[in-house]
Amino acid sequence: MLSREVDVDQVSRVYAGEPWGRPGQPWFLNLAVRGRSGLPPEDLLMFVKEVEAAAGRKSGGRWGPRELDIDILLMGDKVVSEPHLVIPHPGLPFRRFCLLPVSEIAPGAVVLPEGRTVRDLLEACWDPHEVFPI
């Protein structure tokens, strides 16, 4: 259990991924967690922001190094489109560093609005950045 808020079912391997957006910084470590929560999307976002802050995350530039970055990639079949929260995560279909770990724990999950599975998106992914399990 991650906390009282999220009951973790599965965790992927850790992947090292070449950074997006800002060259010259260290590679990122990525993993995916699948769990259940009774929290609505807005409250789940507030919870993950609290976890990031507890890990020492400070506000910083986009795509820069950070202690912890938690993204809500999927939330069942929920679709959320708010300025501060979009589910499914809009970058998921295009980012190998997201798709690889998610494909380990939920390969058949359907990503809306594409309506394609994580496995299908990974097979079609054009992302040239290197990603490998560690």
C-alpha positions in Angstrom: 0.0 0.0 0.0 1.4 3.4 -1.1 -0.7 5.0 1.6 -4.2 5.0 2.8 -5.0 6.7 -0.5 -3.7 4.2 -3.0 -3.6 0.4 -2.8 -0.8 -0.7 -5.1 -1.4 -3.9 -7.2 1.7 -4.0 -9.4 5.0 -2.1 -10.0 7.0 -2.3 -13.2 10.8 -2.6 -13.4 12.8 0.6 -13.3 13.8 2.0 -16.7 16.6 4.5 -17.4 15.5 7.0 -20.0 17.2 9.6 -22.0 15.9 13.1 -20.9 13.3 14.9 -23.0 13.4 18.6 -23.6 16.7 19.6 -22.1 19.9 18.0 -23.4 22.9 17.5 -21.1 21.1 16.5 -17.9 21.3 13.1 -16.2 19.0 10.3 -17.5 15.7 9.8 -15.7 14.6 6.7 -13.8 11.0 5.7 -14.6 8.6 3.1 -13.4 4.9 2.6 -13.5 2.6 1.7 -10.6 -0.9 0.2 -11.0 -3.2 0.6 -8.0 -6.7 1.4 -6.8 -7.9 4.5 -5.2 -11.3 5.8 -4.2 -10.1 9.4 -4.7 -11.6 11.4 -7.6 -9.0 12.6 -10.1 -8.6 16.1 -8.6 -7.9 14.7 -5.1 -5.5 12.1 -6.5 -3.6 14.9 -8.2 -3.4 16.7 -4.8 -2.2 13.5 -3.2 0.6 12.9 -5.7 1.7 16.5 -5.4 2.0 16.0 -1.6 4.1 12.9 -2.2 6.4 14.8 -4.5 6.8 17.7 -2.0 7.5 15.2 0.8 10.3 13.7 -1.4 11.9 17.2 -1.7 10.5 18.3 -5.0 10.8 22.1 -5.6 9.1 24.1 -8.3 11.4 24.3 -11.3 11.7 24.6 -15.0 9.9 22.3 -17.4 11.6 19.1 -18.2 14.5 19.8 -15.8 16.0 17.5 -13.2 13.8 16.9 -10.2 13.7 14.6 -7.2 10.4 13.0 -8.1 7.8 13.5 -10.8 4.5 11.6 -10.5 2.2 11.6 -13.5 -1.3 10.2 -13.6 -1.1 8.4 -16.9 -4.3 6.5 -16.8 -7.2 6.2 -14.4 -9.4 3.4 -15.6 -11.7 4.7 -18.3 -11.8 8.2 -16.9 -11.2 11.1 -19.2 -10.3 14.5 -17.6 -9.6 17.6 -19.5 -8.8 20.5 -17.3 -6.0 23.1 -17.6 -4.0 21.6 -14.7 -5.0 17.9 -15.2 -5.4 15.8 -18.4 -6.1 12.0 -18.1 -5.1 10.0 -20.0 -1.8 11.8 -19.9 -1.4 13.5 -23.4 2.2 12.5 -23.8 1.7 8.8 -23.0 1.2 7.6 -26.7 4.4 9.3 -27.8 6.9 8.6 -24.9 8.7 5.3 -24.8 9.8 6.0 -21.2 6.2 5.9 -20.2 4.9 3.2 -22.5 7.6 0.6 -21.6 6.9 0.4 -17.9 3.1 0.7 -18.4 3.2 -2.1 -20.9 4.6 -4.4 -18.2 1.7 -3.9 -15.8 -1.2 -3.0 -18.1 -0.4 -3.9 -21.8 -4.1 -4.3 -22.7 -5.2 -1.0 -21.1 -7.0 1.2 -23.6 -5.8 4.7 -24.0 -8.5 7.2 -25.0 -9.2 9.0 -27.2 -7.0 6.9 -29.5 -8.8 3.8 -28.4 -5.6 1.8 -28.8 -4.0 -0.5 -26.2 -0.7 0.4 -24.5 0.8 -2.6 -26.3 -0.3 -1.2 -29.7 0.9 2.3 -28.9 4.3 1.0 -27.8 4.6 -1.0 -31.1 3.8 2.2 -33.1 5.9 4.6 -30.9 8.3 6.7 -32.9 10.1 8.1 -29.9 13.9 8.1 -30.7 15.0 8.5 -27.1 16.8 5.5 -25.5 15.1 3.6 -22.7 16.2 0.4 -21.1 15.5 -1.6 -18.0 18.0 -1.5 -15.2 
